[in-house]
Amino acid sequence: MKKKELLNEIMGVPKAVDYWVDIFGIILTGMAKGIINAEEIEEGPADYVDPETKEEVRATAYRGRASMDGSEVMEWIQKIEGYSDLRELLNDSKFKQLPMYKPSIKLRILFFPDKLYNIEFGKRNIEDSVEASHGYDTKNIKLSKLGGDNIVFVGQEFSFTVYAPKSWIDEGGFNEEQFRKMLRSSTSHELVHAYEGYNRFKGTGDPFMGRETFLNAAVKIMKDDKYPQWKVFLHLIYLHLSFEINARITQLYYEMQNKGVRTQDEFMDTLKKSSIWEEITRLQSFDADKFMESFEYQDTGILGLLTDLGKQIDRKKQGLMPIMSIRGKQEGMRHLIDGWNHTLQVLNSQLTKSGVYKGKLMDVVPKKALEDPRVFFKFFEKRFHKKAETFKKKALRLASLVLDEKNVEKVDK
């Protein structure tokens, strides 16, 4: 590994994703142009209250979707990089660092009236207009030999949702350069997940993230609109996971690149205005006692009840405990903690049956924590604060990489 690449790895920014960030940017831009130039596009109501006039505005939003299967993605890569054939692609050292073969890509763009878009996103970083996810089917994920001794990583799936102003649909309104810049940090985040999964799978044949896999899955399963503080708490569990911190450090690096950060002051200013810093602060400031004091049950109305009914039916099918409507604070918290404990044990069973997971299973929640919510939340308070400190150190340490690159650019010029 070259000195520069080693520095990136130490700083938590694997150079292996650079190749794919550029490729995904070109492919997704092409998919976006296809959506924008389509003869038909879905539409629906997007009424909102104008903050200036306080009047309700009747408006329309639009949605476009596109997808590209793995074979087409590989064809595009050959065109983009100018490879003469697949063999040349497979032998490229940049590809070999993260040899994803036939990854699938989905793109959804939601177009809102420009004024509504500016209300929601006008004061935020352009990167905040993008949501992305990475996944895989355990039945499809594998390492395969292709074209001789070339090893490829199969079964990766990526999805992107972009929130955009309606003016993009209007003739000449789409800015390709801005679109690619919007995507860079989110794309890099998801590619880090793929890169870490590849390295784990290459080493053990297990793409999962150890016990953090259970916490990540349980967070998604245990979300419930009836308990808003509980949803916030679950999000903090998600944020404190090591693989999410790692992905966010790379995400931050690309945000710094987007903004052309060149000095220490610019670095700190950009960092403290970023969503990453906000997340660090939220982990750092979690107080179990204040959380418990604010905990409450919230009525969700008739539509919420209907939605909740569907969720509870799904939970029953999965062998999970129902999440009941309990108004008492202590009783409600104990009920959720009990559900959390049960969910982890169900996940133990499911991942054991998968035959792929090779890590340690989750322990049961201690009896004392099941009986006394304060014990449970104090345990996580300590974890959140410790991970926040790690997160913060990694983010601050990134300055040496970002600013070193700018100094190198000056020398080259």
N, C-alpha and C positions, 0 to 999 in steps of 0.2 A: 504493500500500500504506500502511495506517495505521501510525502510529508504533509502537503496541503490536505489531502483526503483524510489523513490520520488526525489532523487538527480538527477537521469538521466532525469526525466521529466522536472525538473527545468532547467537543462542545455540544454534542447531541443533534448534529445536523448532517445526516448521512448524504454524501455526494451522490450515492446511487440513485436518489430520487430526481436529481436535476434533469437527467435524460428524459424521464417520463413526464415531468412537469411541462417541459417544452412540447412534447408530443401531444399530451392531453390538451394543452392549450390550443394547438392547431386543430385537432380533431373536434373539440367541443365548439370552437368558433365556426367550423364548417357546419356542424349540426345546428347551431343557433341561426345561421344564415338560412338554412333550409326551413326552419320553423317560421322565421320572419317573412320569407318569400312565399310561403304556402298560400294557396288560393283560399283555403278555409282554415279557420281557427276557432276554438271553443270560446264561448263568452258567458259571462254571468254577472249578476249585480255586485257592485262595490260601493254602495252608498256610504257616505261618511259625513261627519260634522266639521264644517270649515272652522278652524280655530280662530279666525279673524272675525267672521261675521256671525259665528255661533249658529249658523243655519245648516240644515241638512241638505246635502248635495246628492242628487241622483246620478250615479255614474256606473260605468261598465268596466269590468276587468276581463282580460283575455288570458287563455292558457294554451301553450303549445308544448308538444312532447315529441321526442325523437329517441331512437335507440340504435345501437350499433352492436352487432354480435361479434364474437371474438375473431372469426375469420376475416371479417371486413376491417376490423381494427388492425390486424396484421398486414393486410394489403395497404392500408393507409400509411402505416409505419414505413413500409418499403418505399412508397412514393415520397414521403416527407424527407427521409434520410438519403434517398437516392441509391438504395441498395440494388444491386443487379439481380439478386434473387434472395430467397429465404436463407440459404446457407450463409451468405455474406452477413445478413442481419444477425443470425445466431452466433456468428464468430466475432461480432463487434464487442470489444471489451466493455463498453458502456452498457450494452444490453446484458452482458453476463453478470454484472453486479446485482441486478434484479431482473432475472430472466422470465418475466411474466409472459406466458404464451396464451394467446386468444382471450385476453381480459374483455369482459363486456362492459359497455358504457351506456348509461341512460341519462337523458337530460330533460328537465322540465323547466319552462320559463313562464313566470306569471307576470303579466304586464298590467300595471295599475295606472290610473290617471296621473299625469305628471305631478299635480299638486298633492295628491294623496301620497305618492311615492316620496316626494320631498318632505312631507310631514313625518313620515316613518323613517326615512333613511338619509335625509338631507344633511343632518349634522353628525352622521356616523361615518366610519371608515367604509370605503367602497367594498372592502372584503366582507363586511357584515351583511351584504346583500346576497350572499351565497351560503347555501347549506349543502353538505355533502356527506356521503356515507360509503363505507367499504364493507364488503361481506364475502362470504363463500359458503358453498354447500359442502358439508363434511363428506358427502358421497362423491363429490367431483374433485375436490382438492387433492393434488398429488404432484410429485416430482417425476418427470419422465425424461427418457433419453430421446433425442431427436437429431437427425443428421450426424450420426457418429457418436461422439462422446459428449455432445452438448446437452446439458441438463436444463430443462425448462420447468417453470412453476405454473401449474394449470389450475383453473377454477376460481379466478378472481373476478369480483363484480364491483362496479362503481356506479353510484347514482349522484346526480347533482340537481339542485333546485336553485334557480336564479330569480330574484325579484328585480324587476326592471320597470322603467317608465314606459308608458304607452307610445311615447314619441319614437321609440326604437322601431316600432312597426311602420311608422310613417316613412315615406320615401327619403332615403339618405340619413335617417336618424340613428342608425346603428353604428356605433364606434367599435370597430374590431379590436383596436389596441387597448381601449379601456376594458373591454370584455375579457380579454386574455389576462389583463392585470388583475381584474376582480377575482379571477379563478385561481391564481397562482398559490396563494396561501392555503386555501381550502384543499386544493389538489395535493399540495405537498403534505398536508396533515394526513390525508387518507393513504397516500403512498407510503408514509412512514409505517402505518399499520400493516400494509402489505409487506414492506421490507422486513419488519420485525417478525411477521408471521413466516416469511420465507426462511429466515435464519433459524427460527425455532424448528420449523418442519424439517429443514436440512439436517439439523443436529439430532432431533429426537423422533421425528415422524409425527409430532404433535404440534399443531398450529396454535393451540390455545395458550392463554396467558396465565397459566397456573391458577391459584385461588382467586385472582382478580377476575377471572372469567365468570365465576359465580356471582361476585358482587355486581359486575356489569349487567349480567342477565337479570339478577334479582331487582335491580333498579328499574329496569323496563317493565318487569312483571308487576311490581308493587306500587306503581304510580296510581294515584286516585284523586279525582277532582274534589272529593268530599273533604279532603284534608290538605289545604293549600300549604301549610307549613311543612307537612310531611313530604310534599313534592319538592319543596326547596331543599330539604335535608337530603333526599335521594339524589338530587342533582349534585350536591356537594360530594356525596360518595363517588359519583361518576367522575367528578373533576379531580379527585385526589388519587385516582388510579395511575400507576406509574406509566402505563402505555399511553394514557391520555396526556399526561404531562410531557412525555417525550414528543408526541405528535404536535403539541402546542408550541414547543420550543422551535421546531422546524417551521411551523406556521408563522411564528413571530419573526424568524429570520427572513422569510420571504416578504413579510409586510415591511420590514426595514429596507429591503431591496427595492420594493415598489416606491418607497418614499425617498429613495436616494440619500439615506442617512450618511453623513460624512464626519460628524464631530460627536464628542461625548455628550455635549448638551443636547444635540439633536436626537441622539440615541435615547437619553433619559426622557426627553419630552415625548417622543413617539411611544416609548414603553408605557409611560404613565397615562397615555390617552388610549391605550389599546384595550381590547376586551380581555387579553391575557392578564394584564395587571388587575383588572376588576375581579377576575376569577381568583387570583392569588389573594386579594384583599378579602374576598368573601370567605375563603377557607381560613384565613388568618383570624378573622373576627368572629367566627362561630362561637357562641356562648351557649352551652347546654341549658343553663338555668333560664336565660332569657328566651331561648327557644321554647322550653316547656311552659313558660309563663304565657307566651303568645299563642300556644297551640289551641286550635279550636276546630270544631266541625262546621262546615259551611253548606247550607242548602244550595242545591244546584238547579232547582226548578224542574218542571215537568220534562223538558227536553233532556236535562241532565239525568233524570231518573231513568228515562228510556235508554239513553246511552249506557248508563251504569248497569242496567239489566242485562244488556248484551255482553258487557265485560264480565259480569258475574257468571253468566252461562258458560262463557269461554273458559273462565277459571275452573269451573267445576269439571269441564271436559278434560282439562289438563291435570286433574287431581289436586288442585290448589284450594286452599281455604277461601271462602268468600270474604270480601272486605265489607263489613257491616257499617251501618250508619249509627255511630255511637256518639252522643253529645257530651258526655262527661270527659274531662281532660285525661285524668289518670286511666280511666277505663279504655278510652279511645287509643291512647298511646300503647297500653299493654296489648290491646287487640292487634295493632299494627306490628308491634315487635314479635308477637306470637306468629303472625302471618309471615313476617320476614324469616323467622326461624324455620317454619314449615316449608317455605319456598326454597330455601337453601338445601334442605334435605331432599326435596323433590328433584332439584337440579343435580344433587349428588347421584341419585339413581339414574337420571337421564344421561348424564355424561359418562357414567360407568358403562351403561348399555351401548353407548355410541361406539365403543371399542377404539376410539381415536385418542381420547383424553388419557394422559399418562401421569398427570400431576397428583398432588395431594387433594383429598376431599375436604369439604368444609366441616368444622366442628359444630356441634349444636350450640346455640346461644346459652350461656350459663344460667342456671336457675335464678340466681340473684338478679341478673339483668332482665329476665322475663318478668320478675315480680316487681322490680323497682326500675321504672323508665330512666331515672336519673343515672343509674349505673351504666345503662346502655348508651345514652347520649354522651355521657362524660368520656366513655371509651372512645367514641368517634371524635369528640372534641380534641382529644389528645392526638389522634391520628391526623386530623385535618391540619392542626397547627404544625405538626412535624413535617407533613408533606408540603404545606405552604412554604415553609422555610427552604426546603429542597427546591421547589418550583421557583422561588424568588432568586436563589443563588444561581440556578441554571439560566434564568432569564438575564440576570445582570452579567454573568460570565460571557454571554453572547456578544457583548460589546467588543471584546477583543477580536472576535472573528469578523464581525461586520466592519469594524474600523480598519482592521488589518487589510481586508480586501480593498478598501478604498485607497489606502496608502500604496498598495501594490499597483492599482490603476494609475495613480499619479506618477509613480516611477516609470511605468511602461510608456506613459505619454511623454 
